[in-house]
Amino acid sequence: MPDRALPPDDITPHAFFTDWVPASVAADESRRMRLGDTEARLLFELFDAASGEREFTLHIEGGRVRGEVGGHASPDLSIRVDVATWRALNRGELSAPEALLRRRVQIRGNLFLALKLHIILG
């Protein structure tokens, strides 16, 4: 896996989507340039037995990312993943293609955006 900033192991999904991702993109000129004029809404549906399901939306506009708690009525891409898999992906222990092949992540919507996730999430 290429060198990339990794979120803290104990980061909460709330902090990851509302603070860490937007700050990471804002601090990385290269990522902002690669996002270019992409405008999209990405819905992340995280679930586990202990806390049920939580939704987070990332808004991408003008090379910037803004995260918020809750869903979006018409996301361009929806990503459904359990929290354990989400953490393994964040740590770099599991690749996104492997998670998709093992059906540990489900995506719906614009698949081109799915290919850009590594730019957005790091």
LOKOLMI-71543 format. One record per residue: x, y, z of N, C-alpha, C, O in turn; residue in three letters. Coordinates in steps of 0.2 Angstrom, whole numbers, plus 5000, padded with zeros to 4 digits. Each point is the difference from the previous one (the first is absolute). Example, Ala and Ser with C-alpha at 12.3 -4.5 7.8 and 13.67 -1.06 7.14 Angstrom:
! LOKOLMI-71543
506649725039499650065000500450065000500549995003ALA;499350064993500450065001499650055003500350065001SER;
***
This chain:
! LOKOLMI-71543
500449945000499650065000500450065000500550005004MET;499450054992500450065000500050045006499549995004PRO;501050054997500150045006499450055000499850034995ASP;499849975011499550055000499950015008500249965004ARG;499450094997499950025007499549955003499549994996ALA;500649985009499549965003499650035006500450035004LEU;499049964997499750035006500249965006500249944999PRO;499750095007500149965006499649945000499450004998PRO;500949945005499649945001499450015003499549964999ASP;500450085006499450015004499650054998499550025004ASP;500650014990499550054998499349984999499949944998ILE;499650105004499349984999499850024993500350044997THR;499249925001499850024993499850075000500150034994PRO;499650005011499850075000500650044999499950054995HIS;500649945008500650055000500349984993500350054997ALA;499749895001500349994993499750044994500350034997PHE;499049965003499750034994499950085001500050034995PHE;499949995011499850075001500750045001500050064998THR;500549915004500650045002500649984996500350044996ASP;499949905005500649974997500050004992500550034997TRP;499049955000500150004992500050074998500450014996VAL;499150035006500150074997500650045002500350034995PRO;500049965011500650035001500649974996500550034998ALA;499549905001500549974996500050024993500650024997SER;498849995000500050034993500250075000500450024995VAL;499450025010500250075000500750015000500350054998ALA;500149915006500750005001500449974994500650015001ALA;499149964994500449974995499850034993499549984997ASP;500950065001499950044994499949954994499650014995GLU;500849945005500049954995499349964999499749994995SER;500049995011499449975000499450054998499649984996ARG;500550085006499550054998500050014992499550014997ARG;501149995000500150014993499749944996499750014995MET;500449935008499849944997499249995000499749974996ARG;500050065009499350015001499750044995499549994997LEU;500950075001499850044995499350035001499850025005GLY;499849984989499350025001499549955001499450014999ASP;500849945004499549945003499550035004500250045005THR;499249954994499550025004499649945002499749974995GLU;500250015011499749945002499849995007500250045004ALA;499349924997499849985007500149935001499749964996ARG;500750025009500149935002499749985006500150045005LEU;499549914995499749985006500349945003500149954996LEU;500250055010500349945003499549985006499850035004PHE;500049904995499649975005500449955003500249954998GLU;500050065009500449965004499549965005499650035003LEU;500649914998499549965005500549955004500549984997PHE;499250015009500349955004499449985005499650035001ASP;500549915002499549985005500050045006499450015002ALA;501150025000500050045006499650074999499650025005ALA;500550014990499750074999499550004994499850064999SER;500149894998499550004995500350044994500649994998GLY;499050044998500250044994500150075001499650035003GLU;500950004994500150075000500250024993500349974996ARG;499550095002500150034993500450065001499950045004GLU;500549974991500450064999500050024993500049964996PHE;500050105002500050034994500650044999500250055004THR;500249944990500550044998499850044994499849974995LEU;500350105005499850044995500750024997500450035003HIS;499649964990500750024997499850054995499649994995ILE;500750075005499950064996500750044999500350025005GLU;499949994989500550054999500749985004500350045002GLY;499849894998500649985003500050005008500549995003GLY;498950024999499950005008499549945002499649984996ARG;500550005010499649955002499750025007500350035004VAL;499049974997499750015006499649945002499649974996ARG;500550015010499649945003499550025005500050055004GLY;499449914996499550015005499749945002500049954996GLU;499750055010499649945002499450004997499650054999VAL;500249894999499349994997500149984992500550014997GLY;498949975001500049984993499850064995499950055002GLY;500149934992499950054995499449974995500149944999HIS;499450104999499449974997500249974993499749954998ALA;500850084999500249974993500850004999500250044996SER;500149925008500849994999500249984993499649964997PRO;500950065001500349984994500349935000500149964996ASP;500150035011500349935001499949985007500050045005LEU;499849904996499849975007500549955001500149954996SER;500250055010500549955003499749975006500050045005ILE;499949904995499849965006500549955003500349964996ARG;499950055010500649965003499950005007499750045004VAL;500549904999500049995007500650035003500550024997ASP;499450005009500550045004500749975000500550034999VAL;499549905002500749965000500350014993500650015000ALA;499049984995500450014993500250074999500550014997THR;499150045005500250074999500650015004500550044997TRP;499649935009500650015004500649974996500650035000ARG;499349914998500549964996500350044994500650004998ALA;498950034998500150044994500550065002500450024997LEU;499450025009500350055002500749995002500550044999ASN;499649905004500749985003500449984994500649995001ARG;499149994993500449984994500149925001500449984996GLY;499249995008500149935001499649964994500149944999GLU;499450104998499649974995499950054995499950065001LEU;500249914992499950054995499350014998499649955001SER;500250104996499350014997499849954995499549975001ALA;501050014994499849954996499849935003499549974998PRO;500950015007499949945004499450005004499649955000GLU;500350115003499350015004499449994995499549975002ALA;500650064992499449994995499949934998499549975000LEU;501150004998500049934998499749955005499649954999LEU;500550065008499849965005499350025002499749985005ARG;500050074992499350035002500050035007499549995003ARG;501050044999500050035006499950075000499850045005ARG;500249994989499750064998499650004994500149974995VAL;499350075006499550004994500050074998500050055004GLN;500049964989500050074997499450004996499849954996ILE;499950115003499450014996500150074997500250055004ARG;499749964990500050074997500650004995500249964996GLY;500150105003500550024996500749965001500350025005ASN;499849934991500649965002500750044998500549995003LEU;499450064993500650054999500250035006500650015002PHE;498950015002500250035007500349955004500450025004LEU;499449924996500349955004500749994999500449995004ALA;499850024989500750004999500450065002500649995001LEU;499150065001500350065003500050005007500350055003LYS;499449905001500050005007500750005003500150045005LEU;500449934992500750015003500250075000500450025004HIS;499450024991500250075000499750045006500350045004ILE;499049944997499650045005500249975007500150055004ILE;499949894997500249975007500750005002500149995006LEU;500350014989500749995001500349944998500649995001GLY;
***
